[in-house]
């Protein structure tokens, strides 16, 4: 159970950090500027990195690439799901002009549906989680370029 608790715990930590960052931007009136959402990838990346690192420490020598990858993906997907849920609640219940402000900034029609925005937020989160996890797993995978491996290949 513990090895499944690590990605779940980090997924909620990442989601909480994303929500706090969004609310901070909202307080400053910058939440409709899409350029500030690029920092979401940094927050997600830091969280996924620490999740995989913690999982590797927990597993020790039994750490496998596939399990580390799954830990990163699960934490990123949980964070994306929770943040998308929060984003939907915020856009529909707390800031009625939020969607119109986004539409005006993008020269789109003023009639953007909540479902379309939530689809974009979820897709961006899932894609970012996947790419970030693939990238960080390159740091955590064991190397095949060792003296013992080269000796086995040579013989």
N, C-alpha and C positions, 0 to 999 in steps of 0.2 A: 504494500500500500504506500510505503514511503516514496518509492521511486515514481509513483504517479502523483504524489502530493507536491513534489518539487515544481513541475511545470504548471500545475494548477495555482499554486501559491504565487509563483512569479507572473503568471498570466493576470492575476488580479492586481499585483503590484504595478505592472505595466499599465493596465487599464486605469488604475487610480492616478498614476502619473500623467497619463494622457488627459484625463478629465480635469485634473488640477491645472495643467497647462492651458487647456481650452478655456476654462473659467477665468484664468488670469488674463488671457487674451481678450476675453469678453469684457472684463472689467476695464481694460484699456481701450476698448472699442476697435480692436484689431482682428477680431475673430472672423470677419468676412474677407480678409485678405488671404488668398490661397498660398502666398509665399511663406507665411508663417507655419503652414501645415507641413512644410518640409522638415521641421524640427521633430515632428511626430516620428519620422523614421529613425532619428537619433535616439529618441526615448525608447522606442521599440527595440532598436539595436542593442542598446546598453542592457535592457532587461533580458533579452534573449541570450546575450553573451553570458551574463551572470547566471542565468538558468542552466545553460549547458555546462558552465564551469562548475557550478554546485553539483549538478548531476554527475559529472565526471569524478569529482571528489568523493561523492557518495559511492559510486561503483568501483572506483580504484582501478585495479588491473583488469577487471571484468568489463570495463567500459567498451562498448561497441559503437561503431559509427551510426548504425541504424537507430539504436536506442537514443543516442545523443541527438540525432536529427529529429526524432519524434518528440523529444522533450522540448526542443526549440520550437517546432511547429505547433505543438499543443499550447505552449505558453503564448505564442503570437496569435493563434486563432482565438483563444479564450479572451485575450486582451482586445482583439478586434471585435468580437461579438459583444462584449460588455460595453466598449466605447460606442459602437454603432447603436446599441440600445439606448445609451445615455443621449447620444446625439439626436436620435429620433424623438425622445421625450423632450429634450431641450428645444428642438425646432418646432414642435407642435404645441407645447404647453407653456414655455417660459419666455420665448421671444417670437412673437407672431410676425414681426417684420424681418426676421432673420433670412428666410428663403428669398424674399423680394430683394433684400440688400445684396445677396449673392448673385441674383439674376441681373441686377443693374450693373454690378461690377464686371460681369462677363458679356454684357450686351446681348443677353438672351431675353426671351419673353419673360414677362413678370409672372408667369404661371408655371413655375417649376413644381413638380409634384414631390412630395416627401419621399415617396418610394424610389424615385429616380436618384435623389440625393443620397438616400441610405444605401442604395445599390452601389453607387460610386464610392462612398466611404468604406463600405465593407470590402469591395473589390480591391481598393487601394491598400487596405489593411492586410488582407489575405496575401496579396502579391508581395507586399513589402516583407511580411513575415517569412514567406517562402524564400525570397532572394537573400534576405539577411541570414536566415538559418543556413542556407547553402554556403554562403560566404564564410560564416564563422566556423562551420564544421571543417573547413580546410585547415583551420588553426588547431583543431582538437583531434583530428584523425591521426592515427599512428602512421609513421613513415615506413615505406617498404625499402627505403634506401639505407639499410643498416648493414653492418659487417656480416652478421649472421645470414641475412637474406642473400647478400652478394655471394657468400660462400656456398650456400645451397644452390644458387643458380649456376655457379661456375662448375660444380661437380656433376 
